[in-house]
């Protein structure tokens, strides 16, 4: 990120996929492991004045 959080510097890099974590699995009605849907992720918050935090 740029120091003022206004954009990125360089190319993005995939660190990991949340769906790869063992805890991201659940059992279906037959006891079979199935993946959960992972919806959380990091994001920038934009204040009412437009400042990014």
N, CA, C and O atoms as CSV, one atom per row, in Angstrom:
chain,resi,resn,atom,element,x,y,z
A,1,UNK,N,N,0.834,-1.179,0.000
A,1,UNK,CA,C,0.000,0.000,0.000
A,1,UNK,C,C,0.880,1.245,0.000
A,1,UNK,O,O,1.991,1.260,0.530
A,2,UNK,N,N,0.343,2.261,-0.605
A,2,UNK,CA,C,1.004,3.561,-0.535
A,2,UNK,C,C,0.893,4.059,0.911
A,2,UNK,O,O,-0.051,3.693,1.611
A,3,UNK,N,N,1.830,4.876,1.362
A,3,UNK,CA,C,1.787,5.357,2.746
A,3,UNK,C,C,0.461,6.017,3.134
A,3,UNK,O,O,0.038,5.923,4.286
A,4,UNK,N,N,-0.195,6.685,2.179
A,4,UNK,CA,C,-1.469,7.347,2.498
A,4,UNK,C,C,-2.679,6.453,2.216
A,4,UNK,O,O,-3.820,6.913,2.273
A,5,UNK,N,N,-2.427,5.175,1.912
A,5,UNK,CA,C,-3.455,4.160,1.637
A,5,UNK,C,C,-4.316,4.486,0.420
A,5,UNK,O,O,-5.430,3.976,0.298
A,6,UNK,N,N,-3.813,5.329,-0.482
A,6,UNK,CA,C,-4.581,5.721,-1.653
A,6,UNK,C,C,-4.506,4.712,-2.794
A,6,UNK,O,O,-5.196,4.878,-3.800
A,7,UNK,N,N,-3.700,3.691,-2.666
A,7,UNK,CA,C,-3.573,2.693,-3.717
A,7,UNK,C,C,-2.495,1.690,-3.398
A,7,UNK,O,O,-1.927,1.692,-2.306
A,8,UNK,N,N,-2.218,0.837,-4.354
A,8,UNK,CA,C,-1.226,-0.213,-4.155
A,8,UNK,C,C,0.090,0.166,-4.818
A,8,UNK,O,O,0.151,1.062,-5.660
A,9,UNK,N,N,1.125,-0.532,-4.420
A,9,UNK,CA,C,2.444,-0.380,-5.006
A,9,UNK,C,C,2.879,-1.783,-5.429
A,9,UNK,O,O,2.994,-2.671,-4.585
A,10,UNK,N,N,3.118,-1.989,-6.695
A,10,UNK,CA,C,3.544,-3.306,-7.172
A,10,UNK,C,C,2.367,-4.255,-7.376
A,10,UNK,O,O,1.204,-3.863,-7.273
A,11,UNK,N,N,2.690,-5.486,-7.664
A,11,UNK,CA,C,1.700,-6.518,-7.935
A,11,UNK,C,C,1.226,-7.182,-6.640
A,11,UNK,O,O,1.985,-7.288,-5.677
A,12,UNK,N,N,-0.024,-7.625,-6.624
A,12,UNK,CA,C,-0.560,-8.364,-5.488
A,12,UNK,C,C,0.041,-9.762,-5.429
A,12,UNK,O,O,0.540,-10.272,-6.432
A,13,UNK,N,N,-0.008,-10.374,-4.263
A,13,UNK,CA,C,0.545,-11.714,-4.084
A,13,UNK,C,C,-0.421,-12.536,-3.241
A,13,UNK,O,O,-0.794,-12.122,-2.143
A,14,UNK,N,N,-0.827,-13.688,-3.741
A,14,UNK,CA,C,-1.715,-14.573,-3.004
A,14,UNK,C,C,-0.936,-15.248,-1.879
A,14,UNK,O,O,0.055,-15.932,-2.134
A,15,UNK,N,N,-1.378,-15.060,-0.643
A,15,UNK,CA,C,-0.711,-15.668,0.501
A,15,UNK,C,C,-1.310,-17.035,0.828
A,15,UNK,O,O,-0.581,-18.001,1.056
A,16,UNK,N,N,-2.623,-17.110,0.847
A,16,UNK,CA,C,-3.322,-18.368,1.109
A,16,UNK,C,C,-4.795,-18.189,0.763
A,16,UNK,O,O,-5.274,-17.069,0.588
A,17,UNK,N,N,-5.495,-19.299,0.668
A,17,UNK,CA,C,-6.937,-19.283,0.454
A,17,UNK,C,C,-7.595,-19.742,1.756
A,17,UNK,O,O,-7.225,-20.774,2.314
A,18,UNK,N,N,-8.550,-18.987,2.225
A,18,UNK,CA,C,-9.231,-19.326,3.475
A,18,UNK,C,C,-9.876,-20.706,3.395
A,18,UNK,O,O,-9.961,-21.405,4.405
A,19,UNK,N,N,-10.325,-21.104,2.223
A,19,UNK,CA,C,-10.977,-22.404,2.065
A,19,UNK,C,C,-10.006,-23.566,2.246
A,19,UNK,O,O,-10.450,-24.708,2.362
A,20,UNK,N,N,-8.703,-23.317,2.274
A,20,UNK,CA,C,-7.713,-24.378,2.476
A,20,UNK,C,C,-7.555,-24.756,3.950
A,20,UNK,O,O,-6.999,-25.809,4.262
A,21,UNK,N,N,-8.035,-23.910,4.852
A,21,UNK,CA,C,-7.888,-24.185,6.283
A,21,UNK,C,C,-8.797,-25.345,6.700
A,21,UNK,O,O,-9.956,-25.392,6.289
A,22,UNK,N,N,-8.290,-26.277,7.507
A,22,UNK,CA,C,-9.113,-27.405,7.945
A,22,UNK,C,C,-10.384,-26.952,8.659
A,22,UNK,O,O,-11.419,-27.613,8.563
A,23,UNK,N,N,-10.313,-25.839,9.369
A,23,UNK,CA,C,-11.484,-25.377,10.108
A,23,UNK,C,C,-12.552,-24.780,9.196
A,23,UNK,O,O,-13.631,-24.425,9.669
A,24,UNK,N,N,-12.271,-24.663,7.893
A,24,UNK,CA,C,-13.264,-24.120,6.975
A,24,UNK,C,C,-14.149,-25.217,6.389
A,24,UNK,O,O,-14.822,-25.006,5.380
A,25,UNK,N,N,-14.147,-26.383,7.021
A,25,UNK,CA,C,-14.956,-27.513,6.553
A,25,UNK,C,C,-16.065,-27.806,7.554
A,25,UNK,O,O,-15.955,-27.485,8.737
A,26,UNK,N,N,-17.128,-28.416,7.063
A,26,UNK,CA,C,-18.200,-28.889,7.935
A,26,UNK,C,C,-18.675,-30.236,7.417
A,26,UNK,O,O,-18.300,-30.648,6.320
A,27,UNK,N,N,-19.479,-30.908,8.179
A,27,UNK,CA,C,-20.031,-32.205,7.777
A,27,UNK,C,C,-21.438,-32.005,7.223
A,27,UNK,O,O,-22.227,-31.241,7.780
A,28,UNK,N,N,-21.752,-32.697,6.121
A,28,UNK,CA,C,-23.118,-32.640,5.616
A,28,UNK,C,C,-23.975,-33.670,6.347
A,28,UNK,O,O,-23.510,-34.307,7.292
A,29,UNK,N,N,-25.211,-33.833,5.919
A,29,UNK,CA,C,-26.133,-34.743,6.610
A,29,UNK,C,C,-25.696,-36.204,6.551
A,29,UNK,O,O,-26.189,-37.021,7.328
A,30,UNK,N,N,-24.777,-36.549,5.639
A,30,UNK,CA,C,-24.271,-37.918,5.526
A,30,UNK,C,C,-22.912,-38.097,6.206
A,30,UNK,O,O,-22.308,-39.165,6.111
A,31,UNK,N,N,-22.427,-37.055,6.892
A,31,UNK,CA,C,-21.143,-37.134,7.579
A,31,UNK,C,C,-19.947,-36.867,6.677
A,31,UNK,O,O,-18.803,-37.043,7.094
A,32,UNK,N,N,-20.203,-36.443,5.443
A,32,UNK,CA,C,-19.129,-36.163,4.491
A,32,UNK,C,C,-18.624,-34.728,4.683
A,32,UNK,O,O,-19.413,-33.804,4.888
A,33,UNK,N,N,-17.285,-34.554,4.613
A,33,UNK,CA,C,-16.706,-33.216,4.705
A,33,UNK,C,C,-17.064,-32.402,3.471
A,33,UNK,O,O,-16.900,-32.862,2.341
A,34,UNK,N,N,-17.553,-31.196,3.697
A,34,UNK,CA,C,-17.859,-30.274,2.601
A,34,UNK,C,C,-17.291,-28.905,2.966
A,34,UNK,O,O,-17.219,-28.558,4.145
A,35,UNK,N,N,-16.888,-28.124,1.959
A,35,UNK,CA,C,-16.318,-26.800,2.261
A,35,UNK,C,C,-17.395,-25.810,2.701
A,35,UNK,O,O,-18.524,-25.833,2.209
A,36,UNK,N,N,-17.021,-24.949,3.630
A,36,UNK,CA,C,-17.871,-23.817,3.998
A,36,UNK,C,C,-17.620,-22.684,3.031
A,36,UNK,O,O,-16.648,-22.709,2.276
A,37,UNK,N,N,-18.476,-21.706,3.048
A,37,UNK,CA,C,-18.250,-20.500,2.264
A,37,UNK,C,C,-17.564,-19.482,3.166
A,37,UNK,O,O,-18.070,-19.161,4.241
A,38,UNK,N,N,-16.435,-18.983,2.741
A,38,UNK,CA,C,-15.685,-17.997,3.512
A,38,UNK,C,C,-15.977,-16.633,2.907
A,38,UNK,O,O,-15.726,-16.411,1.722
A,39,UNK,N,N,-16.508,-15.714,3.714
A,39,UNK,CA,C,-16.915,-14.423,3.176
A,39,UNK,C,C,-16.141,-13.250,3.774
A,39,UNK,O,O,-16.218,-12.143,3.240
A,40,UNK,N,N,-15.401,-13.454,4.858
A,40,UNK,CA,C,-14.691,-12.345,5.490
A,40,UNK,C,C,-13.360,-12.098,4.808
A,40,UNK,O,O,-12.734,-13.021,4.286
A,41,UNK,N,N,-12.943,-10.867,4.818
A,41,UNK,CA,C,-11.657,-10.520,4.250
A,41,UNK,C,C,-11.293,-9.098,4.603
A,41,UNK,O,O,-12.150,-8.325,5.031
A,42,UNK,N,N,-10.035,-8.742,4.428
A,42,UNK,CA,C,-9.617,-7.381,4.752
A,42,UNK,C,C,-10.194,-6.376,3.751
A,42,UNK,O,O,-10.391,-6.698,2.579
A,43,UNK,N,N,-10.453,-5.196,4.211
A,43,UNK,CA,C,-10.946,-4.153,3.333
A,43,UNK,C,C,-10.599,-2.790,3.923
A,43,UNK,O,O,-10.316,-2.672,5.115
A,44,UNK,N,N,-10.624,-1.782,3.091
A,44,UNK,CA,C,-10.404,-0.423,3.557
A,44,UNK,C,C,-11.745,0.185,3.927
A,44,UNK,O,O,-12.738,-0.016,3.228
A,45,UNK,N,N,-11.774,0.918,5.011
A,45,UNK,CA,C,-12.971,1.628,5.436
A,45,UNK,C,C,-12.835,3.077,4.983
A,45,UNK,O,O,-11.810,3.710,5.234
A,46,UNK,N,N,-13.845,3.599,4.328
A,46,UNK,CA,C,-13.829,4.980,3.887
A,46,UNK,C,C,-14.756,5.777,4.802
A,46,UNK,O,O,-15.942,5.469,4.916
A,47,UNK,N,N,-14.205,6.805,5.452
A,47,UNK,CA,C,-14.993,7.617,6.376
A,47,UNK,C,C,-15.934,8.541,5.615
A,47,UNK,O,O,-15.864,8.627,4.389
A,48,UNK,N,N,-16.798,9.222,6.323
A,48,UNK,CA,C,-17.728,10.154,5.713
A,48,UNK,C,C,-17.061,11.297,4.977
A,48,UNK,O,O,-17.653,11.887,4.073
A,49,UNK,N,N,-15.832,11.615,5.357
A,49,UNK,CA,C,-15.095,12.682,4.671
A,49,UNK,C,C,-14.249,12.165,3.520
A,49,UNK,O,O,-13.548,12.937,2.866
A,50,UNK,N,N,-14.311,10.851,3.268
A,50,UNK,CA,C,-13.548,10.270,2.175
A,50,UNK,C,C,-12.185,9.756,2.556
A,50,UNK,O,O,-11.456,9.235,1.713
A,51,UNK,N,N,-11.828,9.900,3.834
A,51,UNK,CA,C,-10.530,9.390,4.303
A,51,UNK,C,C,-10.578,7.879,4.384
A,51,UNK,O,O,-11.560,7.308,4.860
A,52,UNK,N,N,-9.522,7.229,3.922
A,52,UNK,CA,C,-9.447,5.759,3.962
A,52,UNK,C,C,-8.705,5.330,5.217
A,52,UNK,O,O,-7.649,5.872,5.542
A,53,UNK,N,N,-9.253,4.372,5.903
A,53,UNK,CA,C,-8.646,3.904,7.162
A,53,UNK,C,C,-8.511,2.407,7.148
A,53,UNK,O,O,-8.023,1.822,8.115
